[in-house]
Amino acid sequence: MKVLVTGGAGFIGSHLVDQLVKLEYDVHVIDNFSTGKRDFLSPLAHLYKFDIRGNETRQWIQEEKPDVIFHLAAQADVSKSMNEPRVDADTNINGTINILEACRNHDIKKLIFSSTSAVYGNIVRDRISEKDLAEPVSFYGLSKRTAETYIQLISSLYDIPFTILRYGNVYGPRQTVKGEGGVIAVFLDQLKKQKPLNIHGDGEQTRDFIFVKDIVQANLAAIERGNRDIFNISTAQSTSVNQIVNILRQLHKQPVSVRYSAARKGDIQDSCLDNQKAKKWLKWKPKIDIHSGLAETYQYVFS
Ligand SMILES: NC(=O)c1ccc[n+]([C@@H]2O[C@H](COP(=O)([O-])OP(=O)(O)OC[C@H]3O[C@@H](n4cnc5c(N)ncnc54)[C@H](O)[C@@H]3O)[C@@H](O)[C@H]2O)c1
């Protein structure tokens, strides 16, 4: 099966590419290396240094007709979206429309879109479900939600099968300190540089941290399942920032100093996603708990 991974040189995309190559798919990657790295990318994948907004991307899809497109390429940095909303919208909305337009005239098996819990904004719930209202509070959340809506509409007009996956806070090897939700990457970077871990607020704020390899498995499950639907991809477990620090302390085996600073304006206190729907329809469930996931990430950073 011929598959295209946009953003395949990025943090999540490169792990997906590794697994697809291992499973002997014919893997093609489009990436402009704005944040991705060549070193992350498997040499067994075919690489095209294109921009998802450009003609080259559209032509490539029209001519090569991949069976499945995993669309991960995005501007995924929340603060950048707040400073440069036009750049963010251009990549995340226009880039997605460009890909959809290319899919209009050929029988693609599935478009699988990487979305985010940021579409839910500041909603207060023990577990946020897909039925809850998506009311983003960042331009990044808004551009991803808008891209989802374009996918839904274009797909209904032109019969393009799709699955939208909304991830919790993804972490794992190759994550850089920029990008979405990277408190774990930031802490590991500070540890490596022997700096104190900087916690905003009292550290009791919680997030739904999900290991990157579980995200890869959700993408694979979506090839055959979950057509025309949206799924939260999460652990449905809340872990506080202080708990992350404690696990890192156990792994580091050397004193770890911590500095608490003022809470950031606009930061949400708790965010946890319900994953029942993905379990039921994608037949997927997260397999890696926070202890093993952090151990593997720590090992990657310190080896
Ligand atoms: N990391 C997270 O916690 C998280 C959470 C929810 C959703 N997501 C989504 O998952 C996807 C992957 O995120 P990531 O964390 O791996 O980010 P990343 O920045 O590491 O990867 C994005 C990749 O897309 C490429 N890219 C960006 N703009 C491009 C363009 N115009 N043309 C071609 N390539 C382009 C980058 O070079 C990079 O390789 C994104 O769609 C993001 O919104 C990430």
The ligand as an SDF file (V2000), in Angstrom:
LIG
                    3D

 44 48  0  0  0  0  0  0  0  0999 V2000
    3.0920   17.1400   19.9230 N   0  0  0  0  0  0  0  0  0  0  0  0
    1.8790   17.1910   20.4560 C   0  0  0  0  0  0  0  0  0  0  0  0
    1.7180   17.1310   21.6870 O   0  0  0  0  0  0  0  0  0  0  0  0
    0.6600   17.2520   19.5710 C   0  0  0  0  0  0  0  0  0  0  0  0
   -0.5890   17.2170   20.2020 C   0  0  0  0  0  0  0  0  0  0  0  0
   -1.7330   17.2790   19.4220 C   0  0  0  0  0  0  0  0  0  0  0  0
   -1.6250   17.3460   18.0420 C   0  0  0  0  0  0  0  0  0  0  0  0
   -0.4130   17.4000   17.4490 N   0  0  0  0  0  0  0  0  0  0  0  0
   -0.3850   17.4770   15.9770 C   0  0  0  0  0  0  0  0  0  0  0  0
    0.4240   16.4280   15.4860 O   0  0  0  0  0  0  0  0  0  0  0  0
    1.0880   16.8390   14.2920 C   0  0  0  0  0  0  0  0  0  0  0  0
    2.5780   16.6300   14.4170 C   0  0  0  0  0  0  0  0  0  0  0  0
    3.0660   17.4140   15.4950 O   0  0  0  0  0  0  0  0  0  0  0  0
    4.5650   17.3190   16.0210 P   0  0  0  0  0  0  0  0  0  0  0  0
    4.5130   17.5300   17.5030 O   0  0  0  0  0  0  0  0  0  0  0  0
    5.2220   16.1150   15.4630 O   0  0  0  0  0  0  0  0  0  0  0  0
    5.1620   18.6510   15.3800 O   0  0  0  0  0  0  0  0  0  0  0  0
    6.5190   18.8770   14.5610 P   0  0  0  0  0  0  0  0  0  0  0  0
    6.6770   20.3620   14.4550 O   0  0  0  0  0  0  0  0  0  0  0  0
    7.6290   18.0880   15.1440 O   0  0  0  0  0  0  0  0  0  0  0  0
    6.1650   18.2620   13.1350 O   0  0  0  0  0  0  0  0  0  0  0  0
    5.5340   18.9840   12.1170 C   0  0  0  0  0  0  0  0  0  0  0  0
    6.2460   18.6230   10.8170 C   0  0  0  0  0  0  0  0  0  0  0  0
    5.5880   19.3070    9.7420 O   0  0  0  0  0  0  0  0  0  0  0  0
    6.5620   19.9510    8.9330 C   0  0  0  0  0  0  0  0  0  0  0  0
    5.9210   21.1250    8.3370 N   0  0  0  0  0  0  0  0  0  0  0  0
    5.4650   22.2260    8.9890 C   0  0  0  0  0  0  0  0  0  0  0  0
    4.9370   23.1010    8.1020 N   0  0  0  0  0  0  0  0  0  0  0  0
    5.0460   22.5260    6.8780 C   0  0  0  0  0  0  0  0  0  0  0  0
    4.6820   22.9340    5.5630 C   0  0  0  0  0  0  0  0  0  0  0  0
    4.1050   24.1210    5.3410 N   0  0  0  0  0  0  0  0  0  0  0  0
    4.9470   22.0930    4.5230 N   0  0  0  0  0  0  0  0  0  0  0  0
    5.5490   20.8890    4.7330 C   0  0  0  0  0  0  0  0  0  0  0  0
    5.9190   20.4640    5.9610 N   0  0  0  0  0  0  0  0  0  0  0  0
    5.6740   21.2620    7.0170 C   0  0  0  0  0  0  0  0  0  0  0  0
    7.7030   20.3000    9.8760 C   0  0  0  0  0  0  0  0  0  0  0  0
    8.9370   20.5000    9.2200 O   0  0  0  0  0  0  0  0  0  0  0  0
    7.7120   19.0820   10.7810 C   0  0  0  0  0  0  0  0  0  0  0  0
    8.5190   18.0560   10.2540 O   0  0  0  0  0  0  0  0  0  0  0  0
    0.6830   18.2900   14.0730 C   0  0  0  0  0  0  0  0  0  0  0  0
   -0.3750   18.3150   13.1370 O   0  0  0  0  0  0  0  0  0  0  0  0
    0.2040   18.7540   15.4240 C   0  0  0  0  0  0  0  0  0  0  0  0
   -0.7510   19.7790   15.3040 O   0  0  0  0  0  0  0  0  0  0  0  0
    0.7360   17.3570   18.1760 C   0  0  0  0  0  0  0  0  0  0  0  0
  1  2  1  0
  2  3  2  0
  2  4  1  0
  4  5  1  0
  4 44  2  0
  5  6  2  0
  6  7  1  0
  7  8  2  0
  8  9  1  0
  8 44  1  0
  9 10  1  0
  9 42  1  0
 10 11  1  0
 11 12  1  0
 11 40  1  0
 12 13  1  0
 13 14  1  0
 14 15  2  0
 14 16  1  0
 14 17  1  0
 17 18  1  0
 18 19  2  0
 18 20  1  0
 18 21  1  0
 21 22  1  0
 22 23  1  0
 23 24  1  0
 23 38  1  0
 24 25  1  0
 25 26  1  0
 25 36  1  0
 26 27  1  0
 26 35  1  0
 27 28  2  0
 28 29  1  0
 29 30  1  0
 29 35  2  0
 30 31  1  0
 30 32  2  0
 32 33  1  0
 33 34  2  0
 34 35  1  0
 36 37  1  0
 36 38  1  0
 38 39  1  0
 40 41  1  0
 40 42  1  0
 42 43  1  0
M  CHG  2   8   1  16  -1
M  END
$$$$
